[in-house]
Amino acid sequence: MLTRRGLFGLLAGGGAAPFVKLPEANATPFPTRGSEPCTLNWFNRVRGFGFAHGTLSGHSIFVRASCFAKAGIEKPKWGATYFVAWELKPKGPFAYEIGEW
């Protein structure tokens, strides 16, 4: 329980306030880009996207149908392993290049 003096000391900037270390402005706790073998978990050709599971990072990576089209893969197969190059976007990892493993 805080006494009256302790409460006003904290509000005025004095006293023992808890110390919180803020991260540096340019520090990133995880990589923003990567490439790794991934297993295709789910893909819907009608919607034009799917998700692959990164075997090294454990990320669930968003994959568009256009990535498969650029690589010449006509029918992506669930459970197949592909080599995925990804980058971290605001909503999560996003594949920008994909190829056969």
Secondary structure, DSSP 8 states (H G I E B T S, - for coil): ---HHHHHHHHTT-S---------TT--SS-SEEEEEEEEEEEETTTTEEEEEETTT--EEEEEHHHHHHHT-SS--TT-EEEEEEEEETTEEEEEEEEE-
